[in-house]
Amino acid sequence: MTAVPALESHAIVRTCRGALLAIGLFSFCINLLMLTASIYMMQVFDRVMVSRSVETLLLLTFIAFAALSAMAALDIVRSRIMQRLGAWVDERISPVVLGIGLAGGAGMTQGAPGERMRDLVEIKAFISGSAVLPVLDAPWTPVFLLFMFALHPILGLMALGGAVVLLAMAILNDVSTREATVAAGAASGRALRFAEAAFQRADVVLAMGMRAAALGRWQALNREAVEANDVAGLRSGAISGTTRFLRQVLQISVLGAGAWLAIEGRVSPGAMIAASILMGRALAPVDQAISTWRAARSALDAFRRIGEMLDGATDRMNGAAETSTLPAPRGAVSVEAATVVRKGMDRPALRNVTFEVAPGEVLAVIGPSAAGKTTLGRLIVGAEAPHAGHVRLDGLDVSAWDAELRGRHVGYLPQDVALIGDTVRDAIARLSEASDEDVIAAARLAGVHETIMRLPQGYDTPLGPDGAALSGGERQRVALARAVFGDPCLVLLDEPNANLDADGERGLHGAIAALKARGTTVILVAHRPSVLKSVERILILQEGAARMIGPRDEVLARINQANAAPGPGTGPVPVPREAVPQRAAGGQGA
C-alpha cells in the first residue's frame, strides 16, 4: 500500500488553478453570450421593424441561434469541468483526510474524522451541483451594468442602485442567519453522533429498557437543530421574498423609465425592451445567490475546516518523512519516562513509566482498572504518542517508523475488538491481497482455524457490521489471528482472554507458546489471572506509574505476601486480590 502524500489547503487552490481559470473564462463568455436576447431584441425593433427586411431578420435570427448554441456548449463544458473538479476533490483529498483521521490527526477530537469526511461530501456536492452557478455568474454582473450605462446613464444608475440594494439584502441574509445556521449544524451533528452511538449499542439499549430514554434524548437534540433551522429558514425566507419583490419592482421601474426615455426620444424602443431584459439578467445572479447563500456559506465553512485539518497535520501524514530503509526489527521494546496526560483528568494517565523488554520475551502488564494499561499498550504499538518520554522499537522511536512499515512488524489485539473487512479472510489478512496459505497459517497459529471452518462459508463468511455475524469469542480469536498475521516481531494483546471459553484459552496459550518459540516479543495486558502462566516477567501499573517489574514468580510471591499481611512496611498492594493467582511463589496456580 503506497503512502498518501501530504496536502495543504493552499496547495488545493494551486493545483486547481488551471480548472478555476477555465471555469472563470467560460463563465465570462457565457455571461457575454447572455446578451444575445437583448441585442437581438434591439436589432429587431430598431432595424427589422423599420426596414421591414426579412433577410435581415433571418440573418439576425441565425446569428442569435449560433450565439445561443455556443453559450449552451460552453455551459455544458463548464458543468463538465465542475463535475471533474468535484471528482478530483473526492479522489485526491478524501484519502488524505481519511489518512489523517486514521493517524489520529493533530488535535482531532473523537468523531472529527467522520465530520471532516462529511464536510468533504458537502464541498463536492456544492462544486458539482447547481448551487455554485450563481456564485460563478455574480462577478460578471458589472458587464451587464456597463451595457445598461451604454444604453443610457439613467438606466445604468437604476440598475447599479438595484444591484447595491440586492447585495445589501444578501449581506443582511448572511449576518442574520449565520449564527442560527452554525447552531443548527452543531445541533444536527450532536443528534447524528448520538443516533450513531445508539445504533451501535442497540443490544444494550433494548436489553436494559433504554429505548424510550434514548428516543427522548435524540428528540431533544434533534429539536434543537430543527428550532435553529426554523430560525434561519424564517429569516432567510423573509429576506428572499423581499428580494424577489424588490427585483420585480426594479425591473418594472427600468421598463417604465425606458418607455419614458423612448417617448422623449432619448433612447430607441428596442433599447427600452433590451434594458428590461438586461436588468433582469444583471440582478438574477445576485437574487439567486441569496437563495443559495446558506449552501455557499456552509461549503466555505467546510473548506475552512478541511484546510485547518490539512495545514495542522501535513507533517504527520505519513509518520516520518522519507527515512532510510531499515532492517526488520527484532522486537526489542524500550519505554523511557513515558507520560500521557488526558484533558480533564486530575492526574496523568501514565506517569514517567520506564522499562525494557528483550526480543522474544513474554511480558504481562497488570494492575487495577484505570491504571493506564491500555494507554501503555497503545503507546507501544504506535497508536498514540506520549506527551513526554519515548517508546522505542529496536532503538528507534516508534513514531519515527513509517506507519505502514512498522505495521508489518507489529501485531495488535485491542481491548475493544473491531473487525475490518467484508469477510473473515479480509479481517485476518489486514485487508491485504495475501495468499490463502498465509491467512490459514495465522488462523492455525491463533488456534481458530477449526472454528472458522465450521462457519457457514468458512473464511469467506461475511462479517456483517463490526463483525456482528460472529460471537464475542469468535471475534476475539479472529482478531488474534489478525494480530499474528505476517509473522510480526512484536505482538501486543490487550485483555486477549476477556471473551474466551476453555477452548479459546487453550488456543491463546498455544499461540503465545508458538510466538515465543519463534522469538516474537509478546506483551500481554492482563486482568484475568489464567493468562499469566504463559509469561516470563510481570510489570505492575498503578495510578499510571510502574510500581514493580520482575520475573513472574518473584512478582506474584511479593503480591501474595503483601495481600496476606497488608500493613506498613510490606510494600504496596498494586492490584486487587482477584486480579492475581491466589497461590504464592512457584507459579503453579498462575
PyMOL commands that set and color helices and strands:
alter all, ss='L'
color gray80, all
select helices_A, chain A and resi 9-15+17-33+36-51+54-102+112-128+130-151+153-200+202-207+211-263+269-291+293-316+373-381+398-400+403-408+424-428+436-445+449-453+458-460+465-467+472-484+502-518+529-534+552-564+577-579
alter helices_A, ss='H'
color red, helices_A
select strands_A, chain A and resi 333-340+350-357+362-366+388-393+396-397+410-413+490-494+521-525+537-542+545-551
alter strands_A, ss='S'
color yellow, strands_A
deselect
rebuild
show_as cartoon
